[in-house]
Structure formats: structure tokens, C-alpha cells
């Protein structure tokens, strides 16, 4: 089985799927948010942030890291998950090395995503500190990103999985498909 890159909209199931893969197949998890947080905290002048405006900085760093990781640990399987790499960059930088999976919820409204976020947010989720009004703006953008991702995946030949409804079933189907 190939190593895996999971991309997609915020709260679409990327972390959940990465954990499922790690638990079922023994993969290590590489979280792109952890890189961004470390760079943001230690090197604020580099301009890394948790928003799409730093995507151009994240992809080449992750690609270099993956190349070094695969060189030094050729028998260690891993799954990378995050939001911060453009799909075209993913194909260019990882297409021949990693299985690329993209998740989104193009059938939902911003209000539905907001309700899901509030229902499932954890104690340490950044969303707890954001008002419903502000968070609705954020998640509505991610609904639009999901629609864009679905279209781009068709154009780029990537696997897009719609987690709008029956998310757990969709993620389990992905897990089963990876085994075949």
C-alpha cells in the first residue's frame, strides 16, 4: 500500500480518516497543521499561517520533508493530513509517490456545517473561541472550497469523497478500498 496524502475542506474528516488509517494499518500520522504551528511560533517572519494565503509556502516544505522521510525510513508507512496544499501542487509534488485522497462536503450549507462543527468540536478546537457569526463565514467558504475541490479532482484525476452525509460510512469505504 502506498503512503497517503489526505487533503480537503476543514472538518470534512481528514484527521478522523488519518486516525482510522493509523489504527487499522499501523501508519504514522504527519499533521501539516503541526508544521504550520511550529513555523508560525518559531519563525513568524516566514509568513506561515493557518489560512490559504500561505499554501505556496507549505507544499514545497512538506514535499522536501516527505522526500527526506521516505529516504531515511523507506519501510515506514505514513499518512499526511491537512488542508494547506493546493490540489494541483499535490499532483505535481506527490502524484507519483503518494495516494492522494480529497474530502469535502459540497452538498451542505454553511449553516449545516456550522451545526456539525458546534456538535463535534473538542475542548481544544480553535472554533470554540469564534462566534457563530464569524464561524459561519469560515465554514461557508469551506463549502465553496468543497465544490471547487470536487470539480478540480475530476479535472486532475484525483479521488474526491463527498462527506456531506453518512461521513462515517464514507470514511469506512475509503479504508476498505485502501486494502484492496
C-alpha positions in Angstrom: 0.0 0.0 0.0 1.3 3.5 -0.9 1.7 6.2 1.7 -1.2 8.6 1.7 -1.9 12.3 1.5 -5.4 13.4 2.7 -6.4 16.9 1.7 -9.8 18.7 1.8 -12.1 21.2 3.5 -11.9 21.9 7.2 -14.0 19.5 9.2 -14.5 17.1 6.3 -13.0 14.1 8.1 -9.3 14.4 7.3 -8.0 13.8 10.8 -10.6 11.2 11.5 -9.6 9.3 8.4 -5.9 9.6 9.2 -6.5 8.2 12.6 -8.5 5.3 11.1 -5.7 4.5 8.7 -3.1 4.7 11.5 -5.2 2.4 13.7 -6.1 -0.1 11.0 -2.8 -0.3 9.1 -0.2 0.9 11.6 0.7 4.1 9.6 2.3 7.1 11.3 0.5 10.4 11.0 2.1 13.6 9.8 -0.1 16.6 10.5 0.5 19.6 8.3 -1.0 21.9 11.0 1.8 20.9 13.3 4.4 22.2 10.8 2.5 25.4 10.4 2.1 25.9 14.1 5.8 25.3 14.7 6.9 27.7 11.9 4.4 30.3 13.0 5.6 30.2 16.6 9.3 30.0 15.9 9.7 31.9 12.7 6.9 34.4 12.4 8.8 36.3 9.8 8.4 33.4 7.3 4.6 34.2 6.9 3.2 30.7 7.6 -0.4 30.8 8.8 -3.4 28.5 9.0 -5.1 30.1 6.0 -4.8 29.5 2.3 -2.6 32.5 1.7 0.4 30.5 2.9 -0.3 27.4 0.8 2.6 28.3 -1.5 5.0 28.1 1.4 3.6 24.8 2.8 3.7 22.5 -0.2 7.4 22.7 -1.0 8.3 22.3 2.6 6.1 19.2 3.0 7.5 17.8 -0.3 11.1 18.1 1.0 10.1 16.6 4.3 8.4 13.7 2.6 11.4 13.0 0.3 13.8 13.0 3.3 11.4 10.9 5.4 11.0 8.3 2.6 14.8 8.2 2.1 15.6 7.7 5.8 12.6 5.5 6.6 11.8 3.6 3.4 9.8 0.8 5.3 7.8 3.2 7.5 4.3 3.9 6.2 2.7 7.2 6.8 -0.4 9.3 6.2 -0.2 13.1 5.8 -3.3 15.1 6.5 -4.1 18.8 6.1 -5.8 21.5 4.2 -2.9 23.6 3.2 -1.7 22.2 -0.2 -3.4 23.1 -3.4 -4.6 20.1 -5.4 -2.5 20.9 -8.5 0.6 21.2 -6.3 -0.3 17.9 -4.6 -0.4 16.2 -8.0 2.9 17.8 -9.1 4.8 17.2 -5.9 3.3 13.9 -4.7 1.3 12.3 -7.5 3.8 9.6 -8.2 4.7 8.9 -4.6 1.5 9.1 -2.6 -2.1 8.0 -2.8 -4.0 11.4 -2.7 -7.4 11.5 -1.2 -9.6 14.6 -1.1 -12.5 15.1 1.2 -15.3 17.7 1.1 -18.9 18.4 1.8 -20.3 20.2 -1.4 -23.9 19.3 -0.7 -24.1 21.1 2.7 -24.9 24.6 3.5 -22.8 26.8 5.8 -25.5 26.6 8.5 -25.3 22.7 8.4 -21.5 22.7 8.6 -21.7 25.2 11.5 -24.1 22.9 13.4 -21.8 20.0 12.8 -18.7 21.9 14.0 -20.5 23.0 17.2 -21.8 19.5 17.8 -18.4 17.8 17.5 -15.9 20.4 18.5 -13.5 19.4 21.2 -12.1 21.1 24.2 -9.1 22.4 22.4 -10.6 23.2 19.0 -9.9 26.8 17.8 -13.6 27.1 16.8 -14.6 27.3 20.5 -13.2 30.9 20.6 -15.1 32.1 17.5 -18.6 33.4 17.4 -21.2 31.6 15.4 -21.4 34.6 13.1 -17.7 34.6 12.3 -17.5 30.8 12.1 -20.4 30.7 9.7 -18.3 32.9 7.3 -15.4 30.5 7.6 -17.4 27.3 7.1 -19.3 28.8 4.2 -16.0 29.4 2.5 -15.2 25.7 3.0 -18.5 24.7 1.4 -17.4 26.6 -1.6 -13.9 25.1 -1.4 -15.5 21.7 -1.3 -17.4 22.4 -4.6 -14.2 23.6 -6.1 -12.2 20.6 -4.9 -14.8 18.2 -6.3 -14.5 19.9 -9.7 -10.7 20.0 -9.6 -10.4 16.4 -8.6 -12.4 15.4 -11.7 -10.0 17.5 -13.8 -6.9 16.2 -12.1 -7.9 12.6 -11.8 -7.9 12.6 -8.0 -10.2 10.7 -5.7 -12.8 13.0 -4.2 -15.0 11.7 -1.4 -18.1 13.6 -0.5 -18.6 13.5 3.3 -21.7 15.7 3.3 -23.8 12.8 4.5 -23.0 9.5 6.1 -19.5 10.6 6.8 -18.6 7.5 8.9 -19.8 5.2 6.2 -17.8 7.1 3.5 -14.6 7.0 5.6 -15.0 3.3 6.2 -15.4 2.7 2.5 -12.2 4.6 1.9 -10.4 2.4 4.5 -11.8 -0.8 2.8 -10.8 0.5 -0.6 -7.2 1.1 0.5 -6.9 -2.5 1.5 -7.8 -3.7 -2.0 
